Amino acid sequence: MIRDILNKIGDELVVPQIPQDERMISPWLLTTRWHEHIGTHPTEALRQMVAMPQDRDGLQKLKHSVEIYFEKALALLSTTDELTLQRLNSPDPVKFGISNTPFHKHQQRETMQRYLFPMVAMLAMLIRSNTDNPYHIPMSDHLEELVDTLDLSVAQDSAFDQGAITDNIHRIFMCLWQTKWERTDKNPIPDPTERCLALLTLQKDGSFKEPKDVTGIIAKDEYCMRLAFLTEIRSRVASGDAEDESAAFRDLEPYLTEKTHFTFSRLRSLQHRASALAYDTRSLPRLWWTDTIGWRTMLYKGNHVDLDDVCKMFADTEARLVDAWENMVLKGLQIRIDYDGIADDLTNKDVGYSFLSDLRNSCFTRRDRLLDAFFRNQAIFSHFAVVRHGEIIWNQATLRKWLQDYADFQSLLLLRCEMLSGAPGRGTELTAMTYRNTRTRPTRNLVMLGKHITMLCLYSKTSAITGKDKLIPHSLDAVTGDILIQDLALARPFAEFAASICFPSDKNITELYRQNMFVKFDKLFNSSDLSSVMTRHSLPFLNYGLTINSWRHIQTAWKRKFRCSTDDIVEEDAEDTVEALQAGHSRATENRIYGLSVQALAGAAEDVLPLFLNASTTWQIRCKTVPGGTLLPYIKARSSHNGAPAALALDPQPDTGTPSHFTLATSTDDIARKVFQQLMPALTMAIKAAVGDALASLPSCRGSLPHRPQPEDEGDREELQHMSDTQPVEIFEANDSHEDLTPDKKIADSDIPVITDADALKAMQRLLRDEAVSWSSNQQQQAMAAVLENKCDVVAILRTGGGKSMLAIIPSILEKDSATVLILPLNSLMIDFEQRLKRMDIPFQIYNRDVNNGNLNLRDNLVLVTADKCRTEGWRESIAILNQRKPIARFVFDEAHLALIASDYRNALDHIYDVRSLPVQLVLLTGTMPPSSEAALIASFNLGHATIVRQCTNREELTYILEK
């Protein structure tokens, strides 16, 4: 009975597909209106329209035919004029000119296989769209005829030859993409290419993919369209319809550029919109810190992740790596190559060069040591070969088994290089690394920088697009680095020999062993292999299987908290220094062009490279492994024999890229935790008592304020001020054991004293040591009242000398339990404010990530920061941490008019609304703002309801004298 009732009311339980209120629709769908196009069509039926063809569809040949078509198109690239390829790669030549980067094929064949998917889906959608289908796509007679022919030709028993099928596919593409599609009320999305895109982004639950997940599909469409038009260009030249490629491209250019009425232009518009939304929209956090003191535990997508468990995993992989090396690779032989230092010529681009072949490193001269040792050991030799009639007959089965064991050993090396060498590399970077120069890649990926065994990740995600490589040095930990060198010097020559025996007809496999750092039996590792290895070794310790993607998020979070992230290194280029500005250029220009030596390699500043290495070694120490830069034998660098990794403490001296100093002592983190555990019970009782006394002594309410989360009480704050001089700010984060201190513990509004403009005037009189001081104008008083009321944003337009700075200073003095942030768009303003505040004995602090790792103290309520630095991730993190301990009351932006007049040459003033990184009041101060510019100012800062206080800004003391 219940089931019958539910079935009857089932339609009533269905969620409406099209919301009536546009506020319930995402900005992306408001742009595309795809949700309206889908309407009441069943979601699964629409998804099946663009599903990959199956045997039961009668479209068995479709996918294969599309592959052949684009393979032919790719083959044309090598014989096409470079200018034609450059013009193909110029979507907006009017605005940006012709690109210097020619249109080119992808670096990996598998990439093109993925790019074909939207094309196959679109052709399948056209075939499936017939008059009997409720979702019918209107087509012209010509297009419908071409699609019907394609339907017949790709069937299993089709008599069509492959050339005829690919020619028909090309005609369909040209018909689709050279048509000006007109929208109508009945057909708001007439273009089948956009329809296919909409259906490809439709998910099982009826929702649509986020813009960030749509950009990749559009990029695939654009790439395939360029290939199709390249085919058309060459076809017109071959048939005599065009004099040359330039003439053919000139005729087809409207179909391949933006701001036209054709498919390519529409896709580019969608791409721009999706990219803008993806860039400006912050994702919800994937992780949540459960330890906000030591930052050692977190929840990643709801899964508990503990750094101690990760350290145990690293200790386990270290033990497995050593065991695999000694017993599986060396077969129990006690053999190694000792070295005190390794010479490496970073400028040597000769094919085949590496530090292993450098004649100065005589320890690596012999490459047959392992083979010779196997020969001399009768038991091992008889395992691999037998001698008959004076001839050695190799046992391919045992050699293959050794290569498979060697691949398992290589997978452990690859895992530790990914997880312990600093910032996680991309899978495609690690798996394609070479340890010697090759004909096509003259810069190897394994080098010596001082005493650091260093991986250079030269491939970046955008190399194929930009044609440029990106230098990313990673220092290997001591155990991994030494075993990697032992492997390449001892085992790799034998692996090359074994591959030549096992695969005599495939010389490419032997070349893999001769050049690449990591080889998986008869091929290279890929990203999926690396993720599988990470999952297998992390699951027993974390009860959660890590992958490349999840590890990137998790490790980046830890590295930011431990201040060993390369993000800070990158920010060094973004932030200008006085020395660089004095020379008349930016810090980024200085690092890229001036004062470079050989050590700067491919373009990073010479003084930045050691910071990359230090980022690696700092992370290794946090993970309780011996860091790189020591050149210790792996036996001496191993974890302690009882299975617990030897804890390491950082040398307090600054790291300059030389070998990291460490001591095998108790971890400072462990000491801090133990001290905290001992003191916390007593501190909790004392703080609770202080809170009770403070609440009991609060004066009666004189009004009400909008509620804001309140920080610790006055007694606790004074205690924190005393302790914050010597302890990291993180140690004072409230947790579950201090219920009275958590920000969620609300204090009744009736218990909060109101701060009025009268209080502000008294504070100014005390500050200026003059009881006769009054408001400089009624507008200053109104602005102060609006700021202190803190109900909405404020725009204060006061003339020079009108007391604008007091709108930031006075609230920071009166509001004891919150902080005010003053953002200054010019360095000269920072210097001026610093001098004025010191003269007036006003407590303040300046954000500087080089001081106390960028941490902000709880003592000084006025925080000064430049507009450049307040856009960095380091600032956002520091101010968010401070806000957890002491609420930020407001951001005050001085000389706000500069956002309108200087944003075209000051990158820090572009998208200026980003300065409000917390949902608090924003106060704009300016003395130079005509009424006609108020709307533009409000829009640029993205203000909501704002109180505007305007004073006449005429300067009576100034006179204009016109002389003829």
N, C-alpha and C positions, 0 to 999 in steps of 0.2 A: 504494500500500500504506500509506504513512504517513497519507494522508488518511483511509483506512478505519479505521486504528487510532485516530486522533484522534476520528473520529465515534463510535466505539464507547465511548471513555472520556469523551466530551463531558460526560455527566451528572456524572461524578466531578469535573470541573473547575469546575462551577457553584458559586459562592459561596453558602453557606446564607443564606436570607432572614431567618430568625429566630434570632439568637444565643441560645445556651443560658445564657450568663453575662450577667446584667443589668448588669455593670460595662462591657460593651461596647455598651450602649444609651444614647443621649443622654438627658439629663433631660427634654427635650421629648417624646420618644417614650415615656418611662416614664410621663408624664402622660397622653398621648392613647391609647397602645397601638395606634396606627394600623398599625404594622408587623405586628402579630399579625393584624389584620383583613385585611390584604392577603394574607397567607399565601402560598400557592403559585400564585396567579393570575398569568398572564403580565403583565408590567409594561405592555407596549405595548397590550394589549387593555384594561387598566384606564384607561390614559390616553385611549384612543379613546372611552371611555364619556362623558368630559366634554369632548371636543374640540368646537370650534365646528362647527355644521352645515355640510355641503357639499351641492352639488347632487345628488350621488349618494345622499345619505341620505334623500331624500324629505321633508326638513324645511325646504324653501326659505323658507317664510313665518315660521318661528319667530322668528328674530332681529328681523325687521321688526315682528312683532306685539308682542314684548317692548318694543321701542323706543316703539311707539305707546302701550302701556299706561302706561309710566312718564312719557311726555310729558304724558299726561292727568293723572297724579298730580302732576307738577310744576306744572301750570297751576292746581291747587287751592290752592297755597301763598298766592297773592296775595289770596285771598278767605277764608282760614281765620283764625279768631280767634287773636290773638297768644298768649293763655294756652294754647290747645291746642297751638300750635307749641312753646311753652316746655316743656310737659309731655312732648311727643314727644321733646324733646332732653334729658330727665332720666332716664337709665337707672337711677339709684339714688336716688329722691327721699327715702327714709327716712334715708339716711346724709348726703346732700349737699343735700337740699331741691330745689326746682324751679329749674331753670336760668334765668338772666336772658337767655340768648341763645336766640332762637327757632330752631327747625329751619328751614333755608333751602336754597336751591339753590346749586349750585357757581358760581364766577365764570366759568368757561369751559365752553362747551358740550361741548368734546372730553372734559372730565373725566367727564361723565355717560356718555358712550359707553363709557369704560373701566369704569365702575361696573356696567354692565349685564352684563358678561361672566360673572360667577359665576351670575347668574340664568338666562341662556341655557344655560349649561353644566348647571345642575341640571335644568332642564326637559328638555334633550336626554338627560340620563342617565336620567331616569324613563321617557322614551319608549323608549329603547334597552334598558331592563331588561325583558325578557320571559322567559317560561318556558324559551325555547330558549337563552338567554344563560347561560353558566356562572356569571357574576356577576349573580345575580338579587336584586333589592331587594324584600323583603317589603312589601306594601302592603295596606291595608284595601280592602274591596270598593268603598267609595265613592271612595277616591282612585284606585284602578285604573280605575274607570269614567271619572273625569275625565281621566286621562292618556290613555286610549284615544280619547276624544273629541278631545283636543288633537292626538293623532297624526293623526287623520283630517282635522282642520281646517287643518293647516299644510302639507299636501301641495300639490304644484304645481297639480293640477287640482281642488283643493277648491272646493266650492260654498258654503262657510261665509262669511258676511260678516264684516268686520273687527270689528264690535262684538261679535258672538258669540264670536269668538276671544279678545278681551281680557277679556270677562266670564268665560270659562272659565279663563283664566290666573289671574284674581283668585281664583276659587273654589279653585283648586289651592293658591295661596299661603296662603289662610286655613285650608284643611284641614291643610297642613303645619305651620303655625306656631301653631295653636290646639290641637294634639294633644299629650297628655302621653305621650312616647315611653318605653316600659318596656324596660330592658335585660334580655336573657336570655343564657344560655350560648351558644346557637346564633346569637344576633343581638346582639353586644355594642355595635354602633353602629346602633341602629334608626332614628335620625333621618336622613332623606335629605339634609337640609341639611349636617349634619356629614360624612356620607359624601362628598358632593360636595366639601366643603372638603378632606378627606383626599386624594381623588384629584387635585384641582387642585394639591396640593403634592407629588405623586409625580413624581419626575424620571426621565429616560430610563434611568439606570443602576440604578433600583430604590430609590434613596435618597430622602429627603424633604427639602424645603426647610428652611432654618434658621428659627428662630422669628421673626427680624427680617423675613423675607420672607413670613411668614404673616399678620402683623398687618394688612397692607394688604388682603388678601383678606377678612379678617373685617370690616374697616371697610366695605368695599363691601357685604357681606351686610347689616350693620346698617343702613346708609343706605337700601338698597332695601326692607328690612323696614319701616322707618318710613314710607316712601312708600306701601307697600301698606296699612298700617293707617290712614294718613290717608285713603286712598280708601275704606276700610271705614267710618271714622267719618262721612265726608260722605255715604256711601250710606245709612247707618242714619238719619241726620237727614232726608235727602231722602225716604226711604220711610215715615217716621213711626215707625220702630221705636225711635227714641230722641228724647227731648224736645228736646235740643240737643247741641252738641258736647261739653260737659262730661259729660253723662250717657252719651253714647256712649263717651267716653274712659274713664270710670270702669269700664264693663263690660269694656273691652279692656285696661286697664292691666296686669293680670297677665301678659299676653303680650308686654309691652314693657318690663319692668323686670327687675332682677336678683333673685337669690335666690328663683326660682320653678322649676317643673318643666318649663318650656317652652323652645323652641328659642332664643329671644333670650337667655335667662339662660345657657344652655350656651355660646353664642358669646361672651358677655361674660366668662365664666370662662376660656375659652380665650384670649381677648384679654389678660386680666390676666396669665395665666401666661406667654404668649409675650412680652409687653412686659417683664415682670420678668426673664426669661431674656435677652432682647435687651439690656436695660440693664446687667445684671450681668456679661454674658459679653464679654470683650475679644476682638476679632477678631485673627487673625494679621496681622502687618504686611504691607502692600502694597508697601512700599519698603524698600530696604536701602542704607545709606550706604556708598559706596565711597571717599569722601573724608571722613575724620573729623577733619580739621585745618581746612580752609577751608570744609567743608560745601558744596562746589560740584557734586559728582557723586553720583549715586545710581542704583540699579536700581529701576525701578517695574514690578512684575510681570515682572521679568526683563529689561526694556528699559532700556538705558543712557540716562540723561538728564543732560546737562551744562548748567550755568547759562550757560556761555559760548556754547553753541549756542542757548540761548533768547535771549540778548542779540543774537546775530546775526539771529535771526528777528525780533526787535523792530526792529532797524535796517532789515531788509528791508521789513517792513510799513510803517515810517515812510516809506521811499522810495516805496513803492507808493501810500501814502495821499496824499502830496504830488503825485505824478504824476497820480493820478486826479482830484484837486481842480483842478489847474492845466490839465490837458489834456482830461479827459473832462467835467468839470462846467463850468468857466469857458471851455472851448474856446480856451485859449491867451491869453485877455485878461489883462492886468496890472491887476487891480482888487482892492482890499481895503478894509476899514474899520479905521482906526487908533483906538485908545483907550488912555488912560492909567489909567483906573479906571472901574469900573462900579457904579452905584448900584442897590441892590436892597432893596425893602421886604419883609422876610420875613413881616410880619404881614398883608400885603395878600392877601385871599382873593377879590377880585373876579374874576368869570369873565373869562378872556382875559388876565389880567395876567401879565406876566413882565418881567424886567429889559430885555428887548428893546422892550417897549412903554412903559417908564417914561420920562416926558417929560424927566427929568433927564439921561438918556442921549441927547443930541441926535444923536449919531453914528448911531443906529439909526432915526432918524425916517423916512427914505425907504426904502420896501420895494421900489421898482421899479428899483433901480440896475442889477441884472443884465439885466433886460428892456430897460431903456433902452440899456445898452451893446450888447446884441445888435442892437437896432434901428439903432444908429449904425454898426455894422460890416456893410457890405453883403454880404460873403461869408457871415457867420454868419446874417444875416437871410434870405438867399436859400436857405440850408440848411433853415431851419425854415418859411418861408412865402413866398408870392408875392402880388403885388398885381395884381388884375384889376378893371378898371372902378372903380378907387378903393376897392376892398374887399379886406381882407386874407384870404387863404385859407391856413389853417394846414395843414401837412403832418403828419398824425397819425402816419404811420410814423416820421418822424424824431423827433417828440416822444416817441413810445413808446420809441425807441431811446435817447434822452437819459434818460428815466426809468429804463430798465434799467441804463444806465451809472451813473446816480445811485444805484441800489440796490446795485451793486457797491461804489461808494464808501462808502455807508452801512454795508455789511457790514464794511469795514475799520475804520471808526469804532467799530462795535459790538465788534469783536474787541479793539481796544486799550482800550476802556472796561472790558471784562471782565478782561483780563489784566494791565493796568498801573495800575489805580486802587486797588490795595490788595487787601484780602480779596476773593476771587472772589464776584461776585453770583450769585444764582440766575437761570437763564435766563428764568423768568417775570417776574422783577423788571425785568431790563434791557429786554426786548422790549416791555413795556407802558408804558414811561416817557413822561410828557408834559413838554413844556418850558414850558407855560403852564397856569394854573388852568382847570379845566373845571367844568361844572355839577355833575358827580357826583364830582369829585376836586378839592377846593379847594386842595390843597397840591401844587404842581408838583414835578417831580423834578430840575430844574436851577436852581440858585441860586448866588449869590455869597456866600461866607463870607470876608470880608476881601478878599484878592486871589486866593483859591482859587476856581477854577471847579469847582463841586462838584455831584456827583450825589447825590441823596437817594433811597436805595432804601427806599421806604415800605411796599412789599408784602413780607410775610414768609410763610414756608411755612404758618404756622398762622393767617393773617389770616382765612381763610374759616371757621375753626373758632372762634376766639376773638372775632372781630369787632374786633380791635385791630391797629393798624399798628405797625411797629417802625422806629425811626429809625436808618439806617445811612449816614453820610456818606462819600463817596469823592472825594478830590481827583484831578482829571484831570492827567496830565502836560502839560507846556507845549505841545508840538506838538499833541496831541490836543485840548486845551482850546481853543487859539486857532483851529484849523481848524473845530471844532464851532461856535464863535461865528460865524466867517465864513460857515459853511454856513447857519445859521439866519437870519442877517441878510441874506445875499445870495442864496443859491441856493434856499432854501426857498420864498420868495414865487413864484419862477419855477416851482418844482415844483408848487405849488398851482395856478398858472395852467395848466400843461401837463396836470395831472390833470383839470381842468375841461373841457379841450378833448378829451382822449382818452376820458374817461368821463362824457359829458354826462348820462347817465341815472342815474348812481350818485353822489349827492352825498356818500355816506359815505366814498368814497375821498379826495375833496378834504379832508374833515374830518380824515382820518388825517394828511395832510401839514400841516394847520393846527395840529394839537395834539401829535402824537407826535414823540419825538426820532428814532426810527429807523423807516423805512418801506421795505418791500420791494415796489416797483412798485405793486401794487393791494391789498396787505394788510400786516399786521405780520409781522415776523420771529417765529420760534418757537425753542424750544430746539434742535430738530434742525438748523435753519438755522445757528445759532451754532456748534454742534459741527462741522458740515460745514466752515464757514469756518476754524475752528481747525485741523481736520485738514489741510485743503488747504495752509495756510501753514506748519504745523509739520513736516510730513512731509519736505520737502527738507532740513531742517537737523537734525532729531533722528532721522531714520529711524524715527520712531514718530509716529503721528497722535494728537495730543491731542484730548480732548473736554472738555465742561464738567465731567464727573465726575472724570476723571483729573487735569485741571488743578487742581481743588479740592484733591485729595490732595497733589499735587506742590508746589503753591505754598504750601500751609499748612505743609508740612514745612520749606521754606526759610524762611518767615517766622518760624517758631518759633526756628530756629537763629540768624537774623539779628536776633531780638528786635524785629520790626516787625509782630507779630501783634496783632490786636484781641482775642485771648483775654486778653492781659494787661490790656486796658482793661476788659473785662467783669469780671475778677477784682477790680477796684477796688471794685465794688459788693458783691462777696461778702465782702471783708475789711473788718472794722470798724476805724475809726480812733479814736484817743483823743478827738478833738474831737467825733465823732459820738456816742460813748458818753457823753461828758460832758453832751451835750444830752439824753440819755435816749432815743435812738433809734438805729437802725442806719444804716450808711453808705448802704445802698440806699434807705431811707426819706428820708434827707437829700437824696440826689440826685433823688428823685422829687418831693418836696414843697417843701422849704425853699430859700429863697434863689435861686429861678429868675428869670431875666430873659427877654427876648424871644429872646436868643441860644440859650437852651436848647431852643427849638423844641418838639418833640413829647414831651419828657419826659426827655431825657438831661441829665445834670448839665452846667452851663455850662462847668466846667473840663475836662470829658471830651471835648467836641467837638473841641478842637484836637488831642487825642491821636489821634482817628480820622484827621484830616487828616495828622498826622505819620506815622501808620502807612502811609498811601498814599505820601507823598513819600519815606519811607525805602526802601520797596520799589522805587520808581522809580529812586532813586540806585543801589541794588544792581544794577538792570538797565541801568545806564549810559545812562539817558535824563534829560533835564533835567526836574526835578520841577515839580509845580504850585506855585502861589503866586507866580509871577514875572511873569505877564502879558506875557511876551515874545512878539513876532511869531514865527510858526512858522519863518520863514527864519532868524532868529537862534538859535532853540532847537534847530535840527536837529543831527543827528550830524555829525562831521567829514567833510570832502569826500572823504577817501580811502576812505570806506566803513566805517571802524572807529568805533564810537560813542565820543564824547568821554567819558572816565572822569570821574566826579564823586566828590568827597570831602565827607563830612558836616562841617558846621560844628560844632565841639566845644561851642558854646553850646547850652543846652537849648532845644528848640523850644517855642514858645508859641502856635503857630497862625498866626504871621506867615509871610510868604513864606520858604520854605526857602533858606538860603544855600548856595552851591555854588561850587566852583572847577574850571575846566577844567585839571585836573592829572592826574598819574599816579595811578591807583587805589591806595589803601592796601592793598587785597587783593593787587594785583599785586606791590607792594613786599614784602609779607610772604612771598609765595610764593617770590620770587626769593632773599630772604635765607635762607629755610628750605632751599631747594635748595643754596645755597652752604655752609651750616653743617652740613647733615645728615650728609655723609660723615665729617667730623671728629668730630662728636658721637657717631656710631654706633661708631666705633673706641674712643673714650674710654669710652663706656658699657659696651661689651662687656668691656673690660679691667677696669672697676670691678666688673662682675658676677662675672667670674672670680675676682678677689681676694676679693670678699665670700663667695662660695661656699666658697672654700678656707679661709677663716678661721672658718666656722661651727663651733660646739662640737658635740660628740657628742650624740646623741639621748638624752633621759632618759625617753622615753615616746612616745606617738603621739597625734595629734589627727585628727579627721575632716578629710578633705582639703577645703581651700577654695582657690580660685584666688588666687595670690600676685601682688602688685604688683611694681613695680620694686625693685631692691636698695637698700640704705641709702645708698650713695654717690650713686646716681641720684636717690633721693628728696631728699637734701640739695640737689642741684643744682636739682631741680624747685622745692623750697621757695624757693630764692634767686630763681629766674626768675619764679615765679608771682606775685611782688609787682608785677611790671611787665608781664607778658604774659598774654593770655587763657589760660584753662586748656586750651582746645581744642588748642593747638599741641603739647601733649605727648602726644596720643593715639598709642599704638604702632601702627605700620602694617607693611606687608610688609617694609620695609627694616630693621626692628629685630627680628630673629627672637628675640633673647634677652630682649626686653621684652614680648612678647605675653602676654596673660593665659592663653593656651592652653599656654604653655611650662611644663610641670609640674616642680616640685621634689620630689624624693622625700620621702615623709613622714618617713623616718628622718633627714633633714637638718633638720627643723623642731624647734626647742627647745620643750618643753612648758612652759606657764605653770601653776603650781600655786597652791593657796590659800596656801601658804607664801610664794610670791613676792608674792601679793596683800597679805599681812599686812605684809611688809617695805615694800612700796610705800606702804601707809597710814601706817606709822611715819615714813617719810621725808617724806611729804606733811604729816603733822601735827607733824613735828619733835619726836617723842616716841617713844623706843625702847621705852617701857613700854606703849604702846598695844597692846591685844589685841582679839580679837573681842568685840563687844558681846553676842553670844549664839551658841550652837551653830547656831541657825537662820541667822544671818547668814553664818557660815562655810560651811554647806551650800549656801546660795543662791549664794554667790560661786563655789564649786566647780562648781556646775551651769552657771552663766553662762559661766565660762571654758572648761568642757568643750565647750560649744557643740554638743551633740548633739541637743537638743530644746528646746522652748519652756519657759519658767520662769514660775511665778506665785509671787512672794515676798510673803508677808503678814507684815510685821514691824511691831511697835508703833512709835509715834512716838518718834524718837530711836534707833531700832534699826539705823540705818546703811543704809537703803535706797538713798540717793543714791550710796553707794560702789559699788553694783552697776553703775552706769553710768560712774562716774568712773575707778575703778581699771582696768577693762579698756581704756579709751581711753589710759591711760598705758602699760600693759604691752604692748599689742598694737601695735607700732610700724607694722606694715604693713597695718592695717585701721582702719576708722572705726566708731564707735558713734554712733547717732542717738538723742537723747533727745527724746521728744515730750511736750510739756507742755500739758495741757488748759485751763489758765487763764493769762491774761496776768500775773496777780500772781505765779504760779510762775516765769514767765520772768524777771521782774524780780528775784525772790529768788535764783534760780540764778545769774543774771548777777553779782550782787553777791558771792555766796559764792565763785564760781569765781575772780573777780578777787582777792578777799582771799587765796585759797589759791594764787595764781599758777599756776592750771591752764589750759593753752592750750585754747581753745574757739572756735567760730565760730557765728554765728546766721544762719539763712537769712533773707535779705531780698532780694526781687527788685529793689528799688530800689538795691541796692548791688552793683556789678560785674555788673549784669544778672542777678542771682540765682545767679551761678556760685559754686561752693564750692571752697575751696582745698585743696591736698594736704597742707598743713602741720599743721593742727589736726585731731586725731583725734576730738574730741568735737563733734558737730553738734547744736545746739539748734534746735527748730522748734515752733511752736504747733500745736495740733490743727487749727485753722482752716486754716492755710497748708499743712499737709501733705496736705490733700485737693485742692489746686489742681494744675492741669496743669503750671504753672511749676515747682513743687516736684518733681513726678514726673520731669520732664525733667532737672532739675539733679541730683537724687540718682542717676538712671540714668547720667548722664555721669560723675559722681564714681565710681560703682561700676565703671566701665570702667577707671579709672585706679588706684583704690585700693578694694579690695573692702569692702563694708559688712558688718560682722560681725554686727550685730544692731540691732533697734529696741527701745528701752526706753520704755515708756509709764508715766509717773508718775501717781499718784492714779487708778488704773484703775477704781476703783469708781464714778467719775463717769459712766462709760459706761452704767451701769445706772440711775442716779438722775437724770441731767440730760439724757438724750437727747431727752426730749419737748419741751424748750425750747431746746436747743442743737443746731442742725442739724449742726454739725461732729462731734457725737458719735453721729449716726445712721449706721447701716451702718458701725460703727467698724472692722470687719475690713478695710476698704479702706486703713487706714493702713499695712498691710504691703504696700508696693508692690513689694518685692523678695522672693524666696524665701529669707529668712534667718531667724535666730532672733528670736523675739519674747519680750521679758521684761516682765511686768506687775508693777508695784510698787503696793502699797496697805497702809495701816495700818488700814483700816476695812472689813473684809469678813467677815461671819459665815459659818460653814461652809455654811449653807443656800443661800448665794448663789454658791458656787463654780461650780456647774454652769452657772448663767446667765451668769456672767462668761466662762467658757470658750467657751460657745456664741456670745456676742456678738462675741468676737474671732476666732471660728472657729479655735480652737487644735486642733492635732492631739494627738499624744502630748505631754503636758506634765508637768514635774516641779513639784509643789506643795510649797512649804516654808512651814509655818505656825508662827508664834509666838503665844503667848497675848497678846492685844491689850488685856487689862485694864489700866486706868490706875490703879495703886495710889495715886498721889499725888492723885487726884481723889476727892472724897467727895460723895455725894448727900445733901442735908439736906432732909427734908420737914417743913414747918411747917404747922400747922393754923391 
